[in-house]
């Protein structure tokens, strides 16, 4: 079976509001093959999201010059819990509408300062006119439409995506996308990460796609990805065991291990099946995943 990809790029993003390198900062791991088809790995560290985005563009540009097709994985949600776009009264396909909404509202400066808490408050105001569903702001960012603590959850808004619920049965324990602040929170990461993914896909044009929104939720074949130079996915390095070598940072080892993991699966012909839904997914959940929620690659 032919490999789907030639290179595998995995990023741990950051929602930090200041410059930072080393542990708990932005890391990008790359696994690619040399002229003898031996897998080689490298890691890159950026102090800011702007630097990370530029670094990623350089990495992908170099891979394109080699003629390599890349799998690109990010450790934050690419979609939102079902019904979010409808509650915000957005028109069009939910995922595309939310991508446009987030990108048009988030201001993320070159020094990492950003307005993600203000955007979270706006989402709450438009969805419920209460401090829900997004929550978890530092005390100085708390306001009428955004609280520091978790409020009572209304039954008509899903607390998690289907993939988050499934992931909780395994080693990864998502806290739900509405949480903005605190260990393991992904809400803030989604707000600063999704605009970057949108810009990336715009630069790639027809040679780029995001899974499962642009590909369908099914096992992919070499023919499916042949027109692409890059496929963007949600992939959590924490799902892959890793152990830092002396002098390595934990996140550095994690992105490299995840990139190697997907490369090995592709070598064995086992990566394609991960793009298909679990067998027990019902039609409603499948439609929500394909059009709004997205899925974490490898969660079953």
C-alpha positions, 0 to 999 in steps of 0.5 A, spaced: 500 500 500 502 506 498 504 511 503 499 517 504 504 522 506 512 524 505 512 528 511 509 529 518 509 535 521 506 536 529 505 542 532 504 544 540 501 551 539 500 556 545 495 561 548 501 565 552 500 572 552 508 573 552 514 571 549 517 564 551 521 558 549 523 552 552 517 548 556 510 550 555 511 554 549 510 553 541 514 547 538 513 544 531 516 536 530 517 534 523 519 527 520 521 526 513 525 522 509 532 523 506 534 521 499 535 513 501 528 514 504 530 513 511 526 517 516 529 523 519 526 528 525 527 535 527 524 540 532 523 547 532 521 552 538 518 559 537 517 564 542 511 567 539 505 565 535 507 569 529 514 566 529 511 559 529 506 561 523 512 564 519 516 557 521 511 553 519 510 556 513 518 555 511 517 548 513 512 547 508 515 551 503 521 547 504 517 540 503 514 543 497 520 544 494 522 537 495 515 535 492 513 532 499 506 531 501 505 533 508 500 531 514 500 537 519 497 536 526 495 541 531 493 540 538 487 544 539 480 544 536 479 545 529 471 545 530 466 547 535 461 543 539 454 542 535 450 548 534 455 553 536 454 556 529 447 556 529 446 559 536 451 565 533 446 566 527 451 564 522 450 563 515 453 557 511 456 551 513 458 551 520 465 550 520 467 555 515 462 560 518 465 559 525 472 559 522 470 566 519 467 569 525 473 567 529 478 570 524 474 576 524 474 577 531 481 575 534 486 580 534 493 576 535 499 581 535 506 579 534 508 580 541 503 574 543 498 579 546 491 578 544 483 579 545 481 572 546 477 573 553 474 579 549 472 574 544 470 569 548 465 574 552 462 576 545 461 569 544 457 568 550 453 575 549 451 572 542 449 565 544 446 566 551 447 573 553 450 570 560 457 568 562 456 561 558 458 557 555 465 560 555 468 560 562 475 561 565 478 568 565 483 570 570 480 575 575 482 581 571 479 579 565 472 577 568 466 581 566 458 580 565 459 575 560 465 571 562 466 568 569 472 566 572 469 559 575 464 554 571 457 556 571 451 551 571 451 548 564 445 549 560 442 543 557 441 545 550 448 547 549 453 541 548 459 541 553 463 537 549 464 535 542 463 527 540 471 526 539 472 530 546 467 525 550 470 519 546 477 521 548 476 522 555 475 514 555 482 513 553 489 517 556 487 524 554 482 527 558 479 533 554 476 539 559 471 541 554 472 547 549 468 552 553 474 552 558 478 558 557 484 558 562 487 553 566 491 547 565 488 543 559 484 548 557 483 548 549 478 554 549 483 559 548 488 555 544 482 554 539 481 562 539 488 563 537 489 557 533 484 557 528 485 564 525 492 561 523 489 555 520 485 559 516 490 563 513 494 557 512 489 554 508 488 560 504 495 560 502 495 553 500 489 554 496 486 548 492 493 544 494 490 544 502 485 541 506 482 540 513 480 533 515 474 531 515 471 538 513 474 538 506 475 531 505 469 527 508 470 522 514 472 516 511 478 512 510 483 516 505 486 513 499 492 515 496 488 518 490 484 522 495 490 526 497 494 526 491 491 533 489 494 536 496 500 538 498 498 538 505 492 536 509 491 539 516 488 535 522 487 535 529 492 531 532 494 531 540 501 529 541 499 527 548 496 521 545 503 518 543 508 516 549 514 520 549 520 520 553 525 526 553 532 525 552 537 528 556 537 536 554 530 535 551 524 539 553 518 534 554 514 538 549 520 537 544 520 530 545 512 529 544 512 533 537 517 529 535 514 522 537 507 524 534 510 525 528 514 519 528 508 515 530 504 517 524 510 516 519 510 509 522 503 508 521 503 510 514 509 506 513 505 500 515 499 502 511 495 503 518 494 511 517 489 511 512 484 507 517 484 513 522 481 517 517 474 513 518 469 514 523 468 509 529 463 503 527 458 505 532 457 513 530 450 514 528 448 519 522 447 525 527 454 525 530 457 523 523 454 529 520 456 534 526 463 531 526 463 533 518 460 539 518 462 543 525 465 539 530 471 535 527 475 530 530 482 528 533 486 523 529 487 517 532 481 517 537 476 511 536 
